[in-house]
Amino acid sequence: MKSRAKQANFSATRLIVVLVVVVALGFVGYTVYSSLSANNESATTAAVVAAPEIKSTSDLDQASATLDQNDPSVSNNTDASQLDNELSSF
């Protein structure tokens, strides 16, 4: 009977160790994921380039190319409205 009692205690100890390892891996994974998500959001925001001031038609082409590089879901419509205003003055 003593051997069964020792086996039961060994199983409980093993279960606790496995739970501690799983919780530790989960915590580390969540921390890394949160860090990478925060870095990705700041990099996306920094990648938006402002449209240059338009003084000629070649500048208009350059501004259009710059606006095409920006992700419209992230940037606002300020650049597009500025481009439309300056285009109407030509």
C-alpha positions as CSV (number, residue, x, y, z in Angstrom):
1,M,0.0,0.0,0.0
2,K,2.8,2.4,0.6
3,S,3.9,2.2,-3.1
4,R,0.4,3.4,-4.2
5,A,0.5,6.4,-1.9
6,K,3.9,7.4,-3.1
7,Q,2.7,7.1,-6.8
8,A,-0.3,9.3,-6.0
9,N,1.9,12.0,-4.5
10,F,4.3,11.8,-7.4
11,S,1.5,12.3,-9.9
12,A,0.2,15.3,-7.9
13,T,3.7,16.8,-7.9
14,R,4.1,16.2,-11.6
15,L,0.8,17.8,-12.3
16,I,1.7,20.9,-10.3
17,V,5.1,21.2,-12.1
18,V,3.4,20.9,-15.5
19,L,0.9,23.6,-14.6
20,V,3.6,25.9,-13.4
21,V,5.5,25.4,-16.7
22,V,2.4,25.9,-18.8
23,V,1.5,29.1,-16.9
24,A,5.0,30.5,-17.3
25,L,5.1,29.8,-21.0
26,G,1.7,31.4,-21.4
27,F,2.9,34.5,-19.5
28,V,6.1,34.8,-21.6
29,G,4.1,34.3,-24.8
30,Y,1.6,36.9,-23.9
31,T,4.3,39.4,-23.0
32,V,6.2,38.8,-26.3
33,Y,2.9,39.1,-28.3
34,S,2.0,42.4,-26.6
35,S,5.4,43.8,-27.2
36,L,5.4,42.9,-30.9
37,S,1.9,44.3,-31.3
38,A,2.8,47.6,-29.8
39,N,5.9,47.8,-32.0
40,N,3.9,47.0,-35.1
41,E,1.3,49.7,-34.4
42,S,4.0,52.4,-33.9
43,A,5.9,51.3,-37.0
44,T,2.7,51.5,-39.1
45,T,1.9,55.0,-37.8
46,A,5.4,56.2,-38.5
47,A,5.3,54.9,-42.1
48,V,2.8,57.5,-43.3
49,V,4.5,60.2,-45.4
50,A,3.0,63.7,-45.8
51,A,2.3,64.9,-49.3
52,P,4.6,67.6,-50.6
53,E,3.4,71.1,-51.5
54,I,2.2,71.3,-55.1
55,K,3.6,74.1,-57.3
56,S,3.7,72.4,-60.7
57,T,2.2,69.4,-62.5
58,S,5.3,67.3,-61.8
59,D,4.8,68.0,-58.1
60,L,1.2,66.8,-58.6
61,D,2.4,63.5,-59.9
62,Q,4.9,63.2,-57.0
63,A,2.1,64.0,-54.5
64,S,-0.2,61.4,-56.1
65,A,2.6,58.8,-55.9
66,T,3.1,59.6,-52.2
67,L,-0.6,59.3,-51.5
68,D,-0.7,55.9,-53.2
69,Q,2.0,54.6,-50.9
70,N,0.0,55.5,-47.8
71,D,-2.4,52.9,-46.4
72,P,-5.9,54.6,-46.6
73,S,-7.2,52.6,-43.6
74,V,-4.5,54.1,-41.4
75,S,-4.1,57.6,-42.8
76,N,-6.7,60.3,-42.8
77,N,-8.2,62.2,-45.7
78,T,-6.3,65.4,-45.0
79,D,-3.7,64.7,-47.7
80,A,-6.3,63.8,-50.3
81,S,-8.3,66.9,-49.6
82,Q,-5.1,69.0,-49.8
83,L,-4.3,67.5,-53.1
84,D,-7.9,68.2,-54.4
85,N,-7.7,71.8,-53.3
86,E,-4.4,72.4,-54.9
87,L,-5.5,70.5,-58.1
88,S,-8.5,72.8,-58.4
89,S,-6.3,75.9,-58.5
90,F,-4.5,74.7,-61.6
